[in-house]
């Protein structure tokens, strides 16, 4: 994960499978934690009847959404960079990253990223 942040916008070079998958796991855990917090607060707000509190949990819920969006914006460049480097290491052209824009293309990109390194 440190390597990905150290190479924040470095699109040249290669990324090993562990580098790519550890970054993907780290990012997924962060996003899942935010979504879990949003779900718990949403359910709590809906069923607990917080009408006597003017801003209570809903203000915190909005703040969590803002932080989640900021996290997504902050990691879009490192996500693209590590994916491009991983595709290059697996022997594919970096342009295959655009497959993620078509339906089910993201699965194809993940399969390509899971391939072993072509360069020793």
N, C-alpha and C positions, 0 to 999 in steps of 0.2 A: 504494500500500500504506500509505503514511503517512496518507493521507486516511481510509482504513478504520479504522486504529487511532485516529486523532484523533476520529472519529465512532463510537467503540466501540459505544455503545448508542443511537445516534440513528436512530430509525425514521422521522422526518419528513424531508421534503425529497426530493431526487432524486439518483441516482447515474448518471453517464454510462457508456456502454458500456466505454470504456477502463478506468475505475475498477473496474468489476465484473470484467472479464476479466483485468486484471493481478492483482487480488486472487485470483481463482480459480486463475490460473497459479502464483502464489507459494505458495498453500496446497497445490496439487497437487504441486509440486516438493518441498516440505517433507515431505509425507506419503509420497511415493514414495521419497525418500531414506531415511526411517525403515524403510519396508517392505523396501527393497533391503538395508539393513544387517541386518535381521532374517533375511531369506532367506539371505544369505551366512553369517551366524553359525550359523544352524540347519544348513545343509549342512555347514559346517566342523565343527560339534560332532558331527553324526551320523557322518561318515566318518573323522574324525581319531582317534577313540578317546581321549577325554580322561579316561579312568578314573583315571589317576594324579593328576589335579588335582581336589580336592574341590569347588571352586566355579568354577573356570576361566571359560570363555566363557558358561556358562549363567547365571551371576549377571549378567554384562554384558547378556545377552539379555533377562533379566527387567527390568533397568533401562531398556533401550530401550523395552520395551513400556509401562512406567510413564510414561516421557517422552512417548510417542506418545499415550497416553490423556490425559495432562495437556494436551498441545497441542490435542487435540480438544475438551476441555472449555473451554479458554481461547479458542478461536476460534468456538465455536458462536454466541455472541451477535453478534459482528461479521459472521459469515456470514449470519445471519438479517437483520441490519440492512441490509447492502449489497444483499441480494436484494430486500427489501421496497422499498428506495429505487429499485432498478433497475426493478422491475415498475411502480412508480408513474411513473417517467420514460418507460417504454415505453407508457404509457397504459392499463395494466391495474390492476385492484384488487389491493391487497396480499394479500387473502385467497386469491388463486391460489397462494400459497406452500404451502398445505395440499395441493395436488395432488401434491406430492413424497411424500406419505404413502401414495399408492396405487400399485400396480404400473405402471411406465412413466410415472408422473406427473412424475417428475423430469426426464424428457426434455422433456415439455411445458413445464415451468418454464424449462428452459434455452433452448428455442426462443423463449419469450416474452421472456426476458432478452436474446436476440440481436436483437430487433426494434429498428429505429431509434427515436430519441427523438421523442416526439410534441410536445415543447415546445422551441421554438428557443432 
